[in-house]
């Protein structure tokens, strides 16, 4: 039996160890994996400090470091916000083609797909959230253990902590 095509949607502001655990789990259960970068049109804002290109780069570096990209069929899709949930969902499915399951930790995304595509809700890894990581950056705390090493290096390269502090 072939493995299902799945979609994992998140904002990844920044991509962290919890996101990595989800994708590692997906590689065991899914065939083709779509990673939907939500709010792809938002950047340089307090809640969305990184551009879609920066978020994609974070993920690609972290996944390549674990040899997940060459070994598995992992694809990225940019998902800009829409005012209408139905229109947004239709655009998502237009970009990905048929999917068997949506993985997400976001209640709003669950609501958007409920009854249309099965949803696998993801529980937040205790102590790891993008919001908390950004707050740690602002406070000058050690946030680097909460993200893959390649992500921490990339955020340093683009001076991401200074950007987040400036947006506070």
C-alpha positions, -999 to +999 in steps of 0.1 A: +000+000+000+014+034-009+019+060+017-004+091+017+004+126+005+004+149+034+005+187+040+021+203+071+011+239+075+028+264+098+042+299+098+076+287+110+086+320+126+112+306+132+114+269+123+121+250+155+128+215+170+091+208+174+086+214+137+115+191+129+100+163+150+068+166+131+085+163+097+106+134+109+074+117+120+058+124+086+087+108+068+078+075+085+041+077+076+037+097+045+049+094+009+049+129-006+052+157+020+041+193+013+053+219+038+029+249+035+046+281+046+016+301+060+013+339+060+039+338+032+030+374+024+038+386+059+073+397+071+091+423+092+062+423+117+063+414+154+045+380+148+060+374+114+096+387+114+110+365+087+103+365+050+090+335+032+124+330+015+142+331+049+118+306+064+122+283+035+160+286+037+158+277+075+138+246+067+159+235+038+192+238+057+178+219+087+162+192+066+193+188+044+214+185+076+193+155+086+194+141+050+156+143+048+154+164+016+174+140-006+158+109+009+121+119+009+097+137-014+095+170+005+081+200-013+075+236-002+044+257-010+039+294-002+005+301+013-004+338+015-032+349+038-067+354+023-097+371+038-120+341+031-112+307+046-128+287+017-109+307-009-077+301+010-083+264+013-091+261-024-059+279-033-039+256-010-054+225-026-049+240-061-011+245-053-006+210-037-029+188-058-048+160-040-037+154-004-048+127+020-042+144+053-033+178+068-010+179+098-013+211+118-012+225+154-034+255+144-071+254+154-080+278+126-064+255+099-081+225+114-114+244+110-106+253+074-101+216+064-126+198+086-149+177+066-129+183+034-095+166+041-087+145+072-067+165+098-041+151+121-038+176+150-003+181+163+003+188+200+028+215+208+061+202+221+062+215+257+086+244+260+090+249+223+070+275+204+080+301+178+064+328+200+084+317+230+116+316+210+111+351+197+104+363+233+136+346+244+155+364+217+142+398+228+151+389+265+186+379+255+180+343+267+195+311+252+170+303+224+195+284+202+188+250+218+152+252+207+160+253+170+181+231+147+217+241+147+215+252+110+186+274+118+204+291+146+234+298+123+212+311+096+193+335+120+227+348+131+238+352+094+207+374+087+210+393+120+175+379+128+177+386+166+183+423+160+154+424+136+131+408+162+142+432+189+136+461+166+101+449+159+092+447+196 
